[in-house]
């Protein structure tokens, strides 16, 4: 009997929230919950209930929200009573946060309007040559051609021939073969891949990556369902200088970030100089 009453109460709450008020009622009569002198009202909840919920889900949502609201306000009330005054004064923190947010928003808008986002290949290459100490590899990387096929895939001799060939006709035949028979493949031998990421795709087992890369070029591997054919076209060992093509996108981001910092610094300096000329500030000795 109690359960039925509680269900009816929450159903009435939801129906009241979803419907338009036909007449004005006293604020406290319109309240759904109270903690000390704070009230939670139906019109506040009506803005929070997600659309598309079933009646039962809406009831659960409202019940959970009311309980959460009560707990939060009880904690707040307890904190207000028990914390000393100096630990409740957040005005300086609020002011600092507001000031930081205003400056950040202004700088963001300035960057949006003024930042030159065009970066040429020549600028990227110049940055790379002048800052190679920034581009030390943290992992081994490879250039590779790779094909994974079913165990009973046809014409494997030709597949191996195409993989090893640099001939354009064979490359076309390789692509055609992969479209027809491959489970997975990667044929862009100009892009660098992180070797650790590649090992997630191919069941190569090695405890010495550097030695493996130095001593293997064409690799064939089988597991219970598939065959893997790998042609390692090039590699770079970690702690060596990272290749230009591998760092190209990263360098563009670095250049743009450098420009952004310079723009913000220039803006700050200009504001200071203009204000100094107009006498908008003074330094007292």
LUMMI-76530 format. One record per residue (C-alpha): residue in three letters; x, y, z. Coordinates in steps of 0.05 Angstrom, whole numbers, padded with zeros to 5 digits, always signed. Layout:
<recs>
ALAXYZ ...
</recs>
This chain:
<recs>
UNK+00000+00000+00000 UNK+00057+00048+00017 UNK+00092+00032-00049 UNK+00029+00049-00088 UNK+00022+00115-00051 UNK+00095+00134-00066 UNK+00087+00115-00139 UNK+00024+00158-00143 UNK+00060+00217-00112 UNK+00117+00215-00163 UNK+00068+00205-00220 UNK+00031+00267-00198 UNK+00097+00306-00195 UNK+00115+00286-00267 UNK+00046+00302-00293 UNK+00048+00370-00258 UNK+00117+00385-00287 UNK+00098+00366-00358 UNK+00032+00406-00358 UNK+00024+00481-00362 UNK+00003+00517-00298 UNK-00071+00537-00305 UNK-00067+00585-00246 UNK-00015+00615-00200 UNK+00000+00582-00133 UNK+00039+00603-00074 UNK+00114+00589-00084 UNK+00120+00544-00023 UNK+00058+00505-00045 UNK+00093+00494-00112 UNK+00155+00466-00078 UNK+00175+00394-00085 UNK+00228+00392-00031 UNK+00259+00435+00024 UNK+00325+00438+00061 UNK+00322+00489+00117 UNK+00301+00553+00082 UNK+00317+00530+00011 UNK+00263+00502-00035 UNK+00264+00461-00098 UNK+00206+00479-00144 UNK+00168+00442-00198 UNK+00185+00492-00252 UNK+00260+00481-00238 UNK+00253+00407-00247 UNK+00211+00414-00310 UNK+00273+00444-00345 UNK+00316+00385-00324 UNK+00275+00323-00341 UNK+00302+00295-00408 UNK+00252+00289-00464 UNK+00233+00221-00490 UNK+00234+00185-00423 UNK+00179+00136-00405 UNK+00134+00154-00347 UNK+00171+00104-00301 UNK+00240+00130-00323 UNK+00217+00202-00311 UNK+00194+00183-00241 UNK+00262+00151-00226 UNK+00299+00212-00254 UNK+00258+00260-00211 UNK+00268+00217-00149 UNK+00343+00213-00159 UNK+00349+00287-00173 UNK+00309+00306-00110 UNK+00352+00260-00067 UNK+00416+00289-00097 UNK+00391+00361-00087 UNK+00375+00347-00014 UNK+00443+00315+00000 UNK+00480+00372-00034 UNK+00444+00426+00004 UNK+00450+00389+00070 UNK+00525+00384+00058 UNK+00528+00458+00040 UNK+00489+00477+00102 UNK+00534+00434+00146 UNK+00597+00465+00115 UNK+00570+00535+00125 UNK+00557+00520+00199 UNK+00623+00486+00214 UNK+00677+00521+00173 UNK+00709+00583+00204 UNK+00697+00649+00169 UNK+00766+00653+00137 UNK+00756+00586+00104 UNK+00690+00608+00074 UNK+00714+00671+00041 UNK+00723+00654-00033 UNK+00715+00724-00061 UNK+00788+00732-00079 UNK+00788+00665-00113 UNK+00724+00682-00150 UNK+00753+00749-00172 UNK+00818+00716-00196 UNK+00781+00663-00234 UNK+00735+00714-00267 UNK+00794+00757-00287 UNK+00832+00698-00315 UNK+00770+00676-00353 UNK+00760+00745-00383 UNK+00832+00751-00405 UNK+00832+00680-00433 UNK+00768+00693-00472 UNK+00795+00759-00500 UNK+00861+00727-00521 UNK+00823+00669-00554 UNK+00781+00717-00594 UNK+00842+00758-00613 UNK+00877+00694-00638 UNK+00815+00674-00677 UNK+00813+00741-00713 UNK+00886+00757-00722 UNK+00927+00693-00725 UNK+00958+00676-00792 UNK+00944+00601-00798 UNK+00979+00590-00866 UNK+01043+00550-00858 UNK+01083+00531-00920 UNK+01125+00468-00930 UNK+01186+00513-00934 UNK+01171+00542-00865 UNK+01160+00473-00836 UNK+01226+00447-00866 UNK+01264+00508-00841 UNK+01238+00497-00770 UNK+01256+00423-00774 UNK+01328+00437-00796 UNK+01338+00491-00743 UNK+01308+00451-00685 UNK+01329+00379-00696 UNK+01346+00370-00623 UNK+01270+00373-00610 UNK+01256+00313-00655 UNK+01289+00254-00622 UNK+01248+00191-00632 UNK+01217+00160-00570 UNK+01200+00095-00606 UNK+01220+00054-00667 UNK+01184+00071-00731 UNK+01178+00035-00799 UNK+01157+00044-00871 UNK+01121-00019-00892 UNK+01077-00055-00942 UNK+01032-00106-00908 UNK+00978-00155-00929 UNK+00937-00203-00887 UNK+00899-00258-00925 UNK+00861-00322-00907 UNK+00902-00386-00903 UNK+00872-00411-00968 UNK+00879-00347-01007 UNK+00897-00359-01081 UNK+00959-00340-01121 UNK+01006-00327-01061 UNK+01069-00330-01104 UNK+01045-00271-01145 UNK+01024-00234-01082 UNK+01096-00240-01055 UNK+01123-00218-01122 UNK+01079-00156-01123 UNK+01098-00139-01051 UNK+01172-00142-01066 UNK+01167-00103-01131 UNK+01176-00028-01141 UNK+01144-00032-01210 UNK+01082+00011-01220 UNK+01046-00044-01258 UNK+01059-00093-01201 UNK+01035-00041-01151 UNK+00969-00037-01189 UNK+00964-00112-01189 UNK+00979-00114-01114 UNK+00923-00064-01100 UNK+00875-00104-01143 UNK+00894-00169-01107 UNK+00883-00136-01038 UNK+00814-00110-01058 UNK+00794-00181-01078 UNK+00825-00226-01025 UNK+00857-00188-00967 UNK+00829-00186-00897 UNK+00871-00125-00881 UNK+00928-00088-00916 UNK+00971-00025-00915 UNK+01004-00003-00980 UNK+01029+00068-00965 UNK+01104+00058-00960 UNK+01117+00133-00955 UNK+01083+00140-00887 UNK+01118+00124-00822 UNK+01084+00078-00771 UNK+01102+00067-00699 UNK+01129-00005-00696 UNK+01093-00019-00630 UNK+01027-00001-00663 UNK+01043-00045-00723 UNK+01057-00104-00677 UNK+00984-00100-00653 UNK+00963-00119-00724 UNK+01016-00171-00741 UNK+01036-00228-00694 UNK+01111-00215-00697 UNK+01145-00237-00633 UNK+01210-00202-00615 UNK+01245-00181-00551 UNK+01295-00137-00588 UNK+01260-00092-00637 UNK+01323-00057-00661 UNK+01358-00122-00678 UNK+01295-00150-00711 UNK+01288-00089-00756 UNK+01362-00091-00775 UNK+01358-00164-00796 UNK+01289-00172-00828 UNK+01261-00143-00892 UNK+01209-00192-00920 UNK+01169-00230-00867 UNK+01118-00286-00874 UNK+01077-00308-00814 UNK+01018-00355-00804 UNK+00968-00363-00748 UNK+00907-00409-00742 UNK+00865-00370-00792 UNK+00909-00323-00832 UNK+00975-00310-00867 UNK+01014-00244-00861 UNK+01063-00217-00913 UNK+01105-00157-00892 UNK+01156-00118-00932 UNK+01195-00070-00887 UNK+01216-00014-00933 UNK+01252+00028-00881 UNK+01261+00040-00807 UNK+01287+00089-00756 UNK+01310+00068-00687 UNK+01287+00105-00625 UNK+01332+00160-00598 UNK+01354+00176-00669 UNK+01330+00240-00704 UNK+01257+00232-00724 UNK+01245+00237-00800 UNK+01217+00301-00829 UNK+01154+00269-00857 UNK+01138+00237-00790 UNK+01142+00305-00755 UNK+01110+00349-00808 UNK+01041+00357-00776 UNK+01072+00365-00707 UNK+01118+00421-00733 UNK+01059+00458-00763 UNK+01025+00457-00695 UNK+01089+00481-00661 UNK+01095+00539-00711 UNK+01022+00560-00701 UNK+01029+00556-00625 UNK+01092+00599-00629 UNK+01055+00650-00671 UNK+00997+00650-00622 UNK+01043+00664-00562 UNK+01079+00719-00600 UNK+01012+00751-00620 UNK+00987+00750-00548 UNK+01053+00778-00522 UNK+01052+00833-00575 UNK+00980+00851-00557 UNK+00997+00856-00483 UNK+01058+00900-00498 UNK+01017+00946-00543 UNK+00963+00954-00491 UNK+01016+00972-00440 UNK+01049+01024-00486 UNK+00983+01056-00506 UNK+00960+01061-00434 UNK+01026+01091-00414 UNK+01020+01145-00468 UNK+00950+01162-00445 UNK+00969+01164-00372 UNK+00920+01108-00355 UNK+00965+01081-00300 UNK+01019+01105-00253 UNK+01073+01072-00212 UNK+01084+01105-00144 UNK+01152+01104-00112 
</recs>
